[in-house]
Amino acid sequence: MEFERTYSHAPWEAKVGYCRALRAGELIFVTGTAPVAEDGGVFAPGDAYAQARHCLGLIERALRKLDSDRTAIVRTRMFVTDIERWAEFGRAHREFFGEAHPTTTMVEVSRLMAPGMLIEIEADAVAPAA
């Protein structure tokens, strides 16, 4: 089986040795996506809703590079630093997906890569290869 990979060129990709997303046939796996701003800092520090929306947008950007989009996502995993803010994260998730509800998991973790990051999201998609 051939693999197609896409990269965001975040500094962690080269240091850790991973890609943003990988297509294996009809399956697409998007790595944990953190709220990283264009300048490399944290996007919207302290804003759970905005960070979740930003992560989901970055996921869709990666999917588009592999000829797919949000409608192909079948599963998300949300790693959050404060589970008490589940409704803010959940609202962003619900709005992003509309009626195309994927399966999901939300788990609290002690911390993420940078202070101020409140969420990191992974996604799996099923999409016919172009």
FENVEN-V224013 format. One record per pair of residues at least 24 apart in sequence whose ideal C-beta (glycine too) atoms are under 6 Angstrom apart, sorted by the first residue. I is the first residue (numbers start at 1). GAP is how many residues later the second one is. D is the distance in whole Angstrom. If there is no record, write none. Layout:
I_GAP_D ; I_GAP_D
This chain:
6_56_6 ; 6_59_4 ; 6_60_6 ; 20_42_5 ; 21_41_4 ; 21_45_6 ; 23_43_5 ; 26_100_5 ; 26_102_6 ; 28_38_6 ; 28_40_6 ; 28_97_4 ; 28_99_6 ; 29_95_6 ; 30_29_5 ; 30_32_5 ; 30_93_4 ; 32_88_5 ; 32_90_5 ; 33_25_5 ; 33_26_5 ; 33_88_5 ; 34_79_6 ; 34_83_5 ; 34_86_5 ; 35_82_6 ; 42_72_6 ; 42_74_4 ; 42_75_6 ; 45_71_4 ; 48_37_4 ; 48_40_4 ; 48_41_6 ; 48_70_5 ; 49_39_5 ; 49_43_5 ; 51_67_5 ; 51_68_5 ; 52_37_5 ; 52_40_4 ; 52_67_5 ; 53_39_5 ; 55_66_4 ; 56_40_4 ; 59_64_5 ; 67_63_4 ; 68_57_6 ; 68_59_4 ; 71_29_5 ; 72_53_4 ; 72_54_6 ; 72_55_4 ; 73_29_5 ; 73_50_5 ; 73_52_5 ; 74_28_5 ; 74_50_6 ; 74_52_5 ; 75_27_5 ; 75_28_5 ; 75_49_4 ; 76_26_5 ; 76_28_5 ; 76_45_6 ; 76_47_5 ; 77_28_5 ; 77_45_4 ; 78_28_4 ; 78_43_5 ; 79_28_6 ; 79_30_5 ; 79_41_5 ; 80_28_6 ; 80_39_5 ; 81_37_5 ; 83_25_4 ; 89_30_6
